[in-house]
């Protein structure tokens, strides 16, 4: 795969996702980081988005529930370079009927080289980074070059 530079704005587009048993944890984490979140655009799946919007008193773009396709909606935005960061508090102790969706979302985040936090500790590390509030470049797949290679 050939890569290219993608400029990430100082105002990030951040997806906030949590499994049912982790929603309260994500809300508490978000309230602790509310001041930093205010400078960015927030996205979330279904119920998580409704809860966060109410608790944070901030606008959140809401998708449908993760198991109904919300994870794929977020993945689509990642592949279009329209999301810069994924905070996904997933529950490793609960069976997930939509496990393939979760794996696909995490895979697409890795392919498109965006930071992913899967718990409070990793989210705290990301949110303590100077890059959160700065414009910077990241490497992303160069899809145009990929298409040209496939047609040769």
C-alpha positions as CSV (number, residue, x, y, z in Angstrom):
1,X,0.0,0.0,0.0
2,X,1.2,3.5,-0.8
3,X,0.5,6.2,1.8
4,X,0.1,9.9,1.7
5,X,0.0,12.7,4.3
6,X,-3.4,13.8,5.6
7,X,-3.7,17.0,7.5
8,X,-5.6,16.6,10.8
9,X,-7.1,19.9,11.9
10,X,-6.6,21.3,15.4
11,X,-10.4,20.9,15.8
12,X,-10.8,17.1,15.9
13,X,-13.8,15.0,14.9
14,X,-14.0,12.5,17.8
15,X,-16.2,9.4,17.9
16,X,-17.4,8.3,21.4
17,X,-18.7,4.7,21.6
18,X,-19.4,2.5,24.6
19,X,-20.9,-0.9,25.1
20,X,-23.9,-1.0,27.5
21,X,-21.9,-1.9,30.6
22,X,-19.3,0.9,29.8
23,X,-21.7,3.8,29.1
24,X,-21.6,5.1,32.6
25,X,-17.8,4.9,32.6
26,X,-17.6,6.8,29.3
27,X,-20.0,9.5,30.7
28,X,-17.8,10.0,33.8
29,X,-14.6,10.1,31.7
30,X,-16.3,12.6,29.3
31,X,-17.3,14.8,32.2
32,X,-13.7,14.8,33.5
33,X,-12.5,15.9,30.0
34,X,-15.5,18.1,29.1
35,X,-13.3,21.2,28.7
36,X,-11.1,19.5,26.2
37,X,-14.0,18.0,24.4
38,X,-15.7,21.4,23.9
39,X,-13.2,22.4,21.3
40,X,-14.0,19.4,19.0
41,X,-16.8,17.9,17.1
42,X,-18.4,14.9,18.8
43,X,-20.0,11.8,17.2
44,X,-21.5,8.8,18.9
45,X,-23.6,5.7,18.3
46,X,-27.3,5.6,19.4
47,X,-28.0,5.6,23.1
48,X,-24.4,6.7,24.0
49,X,-24.9,9.8,21.9
50,X,-28.2,10.7,23.6
51,X,-26.7,10.2,27.0
52,X,-23.5,12.2,26.3
53,X,-25.4,15.1,24.7
54,X,-27.6,15.4,27.8
55,X,-24.9,15.0,30.4
56,X,-22.3,17.2,28.6
57,X,-24.8,19.8,27.4
58,X,-22.9,19.7,24.1
59,X,-24.1,18.8,20.6
60,X,-23.3,15.3,19.5
61,X,-23.9,13.9,16.0
62,X,-25.7,10.7,16.7
63,X,-25.7,7.6,14.5
64,X,-27.9,4.5,14.9
65,X,-27.1,1.9,17.6
66,X,-23.8,0.0,17.0
67,X,-25.4,-3.4,16.5
68,X,-27.8,-1.9,14.0
69,X,-25.1,-0.4,11.9
70,X,-23.8,2.6,13.9
71,X,-20.3,1.0,14.1
72,X,-20.3,0.8,10.3
73,X,-21.4,4.4,10.0
74,X,-18.5,5.5,12.1
75,X,-16.1,3.3,10.1
76,X,-17.3,4.9,6.9
77,X,-16.4,8.3,8.2
78,X,-13.0,7.1,9.2
79,X,-12.4,5.7,5.7
80,X,-13.4,9.1,4.3
81,X,-10.9,10.9,6.7
82,X,-13.8,12.6,8.4
83,X,-13.0,11.2,11.9
84,X,-9.8,11.8,13.7
85,X,-10.0,9.9,16.9
86,X,-12.0,6.9,18.2
87,X,-12.8,6.5,21.9
88,X,-14.5,3.1,22.2
89,X,-15.0,1.8,25.8
90,X,-15.7,-1.8,25.0
91,X,-16.6,-4.5,27.5
92,X,-14.2,-7.5,27.2
93,X,-16.3,-9.5,29.7
94,X,-19.6,-9.4,27.9
95,X,-20.5,-11.6,24.8
96,X,-21.0,-9.3,21.8
97,X,-23.5,-10.5,19.2
98,X,-22.1,-7.8,16.9
99,X,-18.5,-8.8,17.5
100,X,-17.8,-8.8,13.7
101,X,-18.9,-5.2,13.5
102,X,-16.6,-4.2,16.4
103,X,-13.7,-6.0,14.8
104,X,-14.4,-4.3,11.5
105,X,-14.5,-0.8,13.1
106,X,-11.2,-1.4,14.9
107,X,-9.7,-2.8,11.7
108,X,-10.7,0.3,9.7
109,X,-9.3,2.6,12.4
110,X,-6.0,0.8,12.2
111,X,-6.0,0.9,8.3
112,X,-6.7,4.6,8.3
113,X,-4.2,5.3,11.2
114,X,-6.4,7.0,13.7
115,X,-5.8,6.9,17.4
116,X,-8.0,4.5,19.3
117,X,-8.7,4.5,23.0
118,X,-10.4,1.3,24.3
119,X,-10.4,2.3,28.0
120,X,-10.1,5.2,30.4
121,X,-6.3,4.8,30.7
122,X,-5.6,4.9,26.9
123,X,-8.1,7.8,26.5
124,X,-6.4,9.7,29.2
125,X,-3.1,9.3,27.5
126,X,-4.5,10.5,24.2
127,X,-6.2,13.4,25.8
128,X,-3.0,14.5,27.6
129,X,-1.2,14.7,24.2
130,X,-0.4,18.1,22.8
131,X,-1.5,16.8,19.4
132,X,-5.1,16.8,20.6
133,X,-5.2,20.6,20.2
134,X,-2.8,21.0,17.3
135,X,-2.9,20.5,13.6
136,X,-0.7,17.7,12.4
137,X,-0.2,15.2,9.7
138,X,-0.8,11.4,9.7
139,X,-0.2,8.8,7.1
140,X,-3.3,7.4,5.4
141,X,-3.7,5.0,2.5
142,X,-3.4,6.7,-0.9
143,X,-6.5,5.2,-2.5
144,X,-6.0,7.0,-5.8
145,X,-2.5,5.4,-6.2
146,X,-4.0,2.0,-5.2
147,X,-6.6,2.3,-8.0
148,X,-4.0,3.3,-10.5
149,X,-1.9,0.2,-9.6
150,X,-5.0,-2.1,-10.0
151,X,-5.7,-0.8,-13.5
152,X,-2.2,-1.2,-14.9
